[in-house]
Amino acid sequence: MTYSSPPAADEFELSLFGPGKGECIVLHLGDGQWIVVDSCRNPATHVPVASEYLDALGVDIARDVRQFIITHWHDDHIGGAHEFFERATGAEFVCSGALGNEEFVTLLRCGRRSLFTNTSSGVDEFRYILESLDERPGSRRIAGRGPTLARSDQRLSQLTHTSGSTSEEWALSPANATLTLAVRAFGDLVPDAGEYRNRLPTQTANELSVVLWVRVGAVTALLGGDLEQSNDPARGWTAIVSSSRRPQGRASVFKVPHHGSRDADCPDVWNALLEPSTTSLLTPFGCGRLPLPTPSDVSRLKARSSSLICTAPPGGTASIRRTRAVDRTIRETARSFRTIEGGTGQIRIRAKHGETSANLRVELFAGAVLL
Amino acid sequence: MSDISLTASHREAHDVDPLESAEAPDASILPIPGLSAFLRSVKSGEAASDDLQRVADALPVPLPEPCTSSFIPLRWRPRMPRFELLQQWEGCVVAVGADSFDATLRDLTRPSNPAERVELDIAELSRSDRLRLTPGAVFYWSIGYDTSVTGQTSRVSRIQIRRLPRWTGAEIQEARTEAVEMLRRLRSPE
């Protein structure tokens, strides 16, 4: 099996990409039906990684991508999303239920007037997607042109495959309590008259993020988005753990939320939602004050997982070499300076529909590492 | 036509001019008729030979050789401050602390380079830019060689926040109206 061999019709695939700023998950449910979750660009080519990968496999993106899901609108989950969605013309667009309110769309419309051309943000990507939806004729969608607004304990799809196996996909968040707070949070981000025009910020809490539960045959994956823990039991991971309406069972593959940060850690998730021998996957994040995951995050996650795999080595990537004069000035001027993005690492997991989590085939590409 | 004076300090700036080696006049201020018009024509690239001749006639020392062409020798061009750009980024502020701020950078010199992250001192900004320092503010960070009018060269780092017009109430109201319309269209069954 080579990198560009597509999965068989009766084979589940989960591929996680993460170049250091950004995250994207590509899922094959079976029978050539694909789901793409979040988007980032390959730093070397600036092409959305989902487009590159699906093209390499020979997938017809317009026909075979059934859903495009954006878990939340932060820059590191939405890079190139509009470019990918332009090609996925048959896809249903799913986003957090927190993003369907008037305040958020007003913020997007303000983005049209922000006058920036180079410094685009999640605001621009989302606005372009909604404008595309607005112009797109109704497809295999529920009433209206979308987007589909995901919220906790909501089944997003259920399929029976030619292999006889079934698959289902659920949203486990955002919780209802979060949706109310989101309206106020977006209202605060809409600029006031007289305010200086800046790049519109994407600074809302990670608790707006969609968490997905994807079961194909006997293999289940919990995709944690960037959901963080909350002090309020009605929000964050505690709300998911305590829900009686979520699908039962345990997942054997865990996309660790928010790059493994402590803020997103909820010990009950490991006890209630995950198998004891869980394969944990994560992407690094170089944009914060501290690169994630930190060494203590890695230790904590390794202790709980049967294996922990990251799409790139944590801790940042090698600096770009410039002229001596420039390098000297950087050292003299900046308190800290580092490259955020490296190569686009990929973790690929495949399993036949009848196989259990003990039969997962894990492959690492382009710098992905077993921690 | 208003005339200007060539002061001793201006003349010092022409450190490579052969005329500088000539014996300096006693007076520190030398009125030269037509100099301002001449400088304007040099700046606009329209200097004519009679302009040059008029200025040359006013100088206290002879020109090395007659200049009849419209081409202006380099040594006669007035020296201007110069900035040789070595590296430039476009940055976006992500967080502001007590005396520093964090930003992500996009390389404008080599756009194929990956994104970078920097923490800079607020003291690097001008006083007016500090008032605009807020998450989302876009700035340009330039590194290069600055050559002054006296010919001195120094390596410099310049950070300037991009200035854009303020939001107006009408724009925001328009955005609200568009949002309501867009949501209505997206929610309506076709």
Interface residues (C-beta under 8 A of the other chain):
Chain A: P19 G20 K21 P43 A44 G100 E102 V105 T106 L108 R109 C110 R112 R113 L115 F116 N118 T119 S121 L130 L133 D134 P137 G138 A143 G144 R145 G146 P147 V190 P191 D192 A193 G194 E195 Y196 R197 N198 R199 L200 P201 Q203 G286 C287 R289 T317 I320 R322 T323 A325 V326 R328 T329 I330 E332 T333 A334 R335 S336 F337 R338 T339 I340 E341 G342
Chain B: L86 Q87 E90 C92 V94 A95 S100 D102 T104 R106 D107 S112 N113 P114 A115 E116 R117 V118 E119 L120 D121 E124 R132 T134 P135 G136 A137 V138 I143 Y145 R155 V156 S157 R163 L164 P165 R166 W167 T168 G169 E171 I172 E174 A175 R176 E178 A179 V180 M182 L183 R185 L186 R187 S188 P189 E190
